[in-house]
Amino acid sequence: VTATTPVRLLRIDGAAFRQLLADHPELREAFEQGQDYAERVRFLKLAATPFSSLPHEHLQPLVAALRPLHLEPGEVVMRQGETGDECYLLRSGRVEVLLAQDDRSERQIATLGPGTLLGETALLTNSPRNATVRALEPCELLALGRDALLSALTGAEATGRALREMLQLRAR
């Protein structure tokens, strides 16, 4: 960390800080909530490219609306043809994207890892899911509902533009 302006710092020893948290559970809970919020913001801004330009006033309600979701290997997060009311941010693990064939078999068209945004096409176009997504390993995702996504995009032209560009690339 490099200061760019004059800064006055306070310092607390690690052992003393841990003792303070042990003595005051409400303080520990507040720190844990703050840490979770900071991790979600960092994840949205760094990993999910379309949200990197989202202004803070739009980002705050979006972060609050994220719902954690855990998948075990083989679990399906979305099925081709279903109506989509949520999109997902893949925090950890890998998923496979499957496309249904005419003979009712499925063909794997992609493997996706952390930082991937899934299912936003169905939300933004109000169309059925265009593929099935299944966990290949234990996965941690953040689910975001349609209303929260559209609300966050209101007045955030750069983010909306980035999402539209991503949709166009995926359509190819």
N, C-alpha and C positions, 0 to 999 in steps of 0.2 A: 504494500500500500504506500503510495506516494502522495503527500499533501500538496495540493496546488494553491492553497491559501494558508495563512497562519491558522493553526489548530491548537486547541487546548484539550488534552486527553486526560482521562482518568483511567487508572489501572487497578485491577483486582487480581490477586493470585488465584490460579486455577483451583487449588484445594479449598480456598475460602469461598469461591464462587459455588463450587459443588456443595459445600456445607450449607450455604445460604439457600440453595434450591432444595436441599433435603429438609431444612427447617421450615420452609414455606412452600407447601405443595401448590398453592394458588399462583405463586410466582413461577414455579416450574411449568405449570400448565400454560401460563401466558407466554413464556418463552417458547414452548413447544408449538403453540398455535402460530406465533410469529414466524418461527422457523418454517413451518409447513406452508404458510402463506408466501414467504420469500422463495421457497423452492418452487412453488407453482408458478409464480410470476417469472422466475428465471427460466423455468421449463417452457412456458408459453413464448417468451421473448427470444430465447436462443434456439430451442428445438423446433418449434412450430412456426416456420418462416412467415406465413401470412399474418401472424399476430405480432411480429417484431416491430411494426410501425404503429401499433395501436396506442393511442394516447392513454395516460394513466387513468383519467376519469372514466374511460371505457373499459380499461383492463380490470379495474377493481371489482365491478359486479360480475365480470366474466370469470375471474378467479374464484369468487365466492360461489358461483353456480356449478363449478366442477365437482363431479361426484366420482370418488375412487371406485375402481372395479378390478377384481382379480379374476383371471382365467387360468384354468389348468390345461395342460396339453390335451388337444382334441376338442376343447369347448369352442363353440361358434359364437362370435360376437355379433355377426349379421349374416343374413341369408339373402341370396340373390332373389329378386322379385318382391321382397317384403317392403312395406312402407317404412321409411326411415324417419324417426323422430329424434335421434341423437347422433352426434358424431363423436369420435374418440381420438384421444391423443395417446399414443403408445409410449409409455414411460420406460418400460423395460421388457425384455423378452422379444421373441420373434413370432410373426404370424404368417400364414400363407394365404394368398388371394386365389380363389378358385372360380372358374367359369364353367357353368353347366353346358354340357354338350347335347346335341340332338338325341343321342342314344342314352341319355340320363346319367352319363358318367360325368366326372368333373376333371378339368384340366387345370393344373397349377400354372398361373400366369405370372406370379411374383411372390417373392419373400420379402417381408418388410421388417425393419427393426426400430429401435428407439428413436423418438423424434418425429415419427410419421403421424400425419393427420389422416384419419379413416372415416369414411361415411359422410363427408361434408357435401358430396355431390347430391345425394338424395335429399338432404336438408335444404340446400340452396335452390334446387330445381323442382322440388316437390314431386319427384319421380321415384319409381321403385329402385331398390338397391340393384346395382349393376353387377355385383359379384358377391360371393360368399367369402367371409374372412374367418379363419380358424386358427387357434393358438397352436404353435409347434412346441412350445415350452411354457413354463409358468410365465404369465404376463401381468404387468400392472398397467392399467389404463386409467385415463380420466375421461369421464363421459360428460358431454355438454349437450343440453337440450336445444331444440330449434328456437324457442322463444328467447333464450339467453343469448344465443349466437346472433340472431337477427337484431336484437336490442343492442348488442355491443357494436354491431356494424353501422348503426344509425349515426351518421355524422362522422364516420371514420372512413373517408374515401380511399385512402391508401391501402388499408386492410382489405376493403371490399374489392379493390382493383387486383390486389395480390391473390385473393381467393379466386376471382374470375380467371386470371391468367393460369393458375394451377388447374382449374377445371378444363380449360382449353387444352393444356398440355396432356392431361389424362385422357381427354376425348380422342386424341390422335392415336 
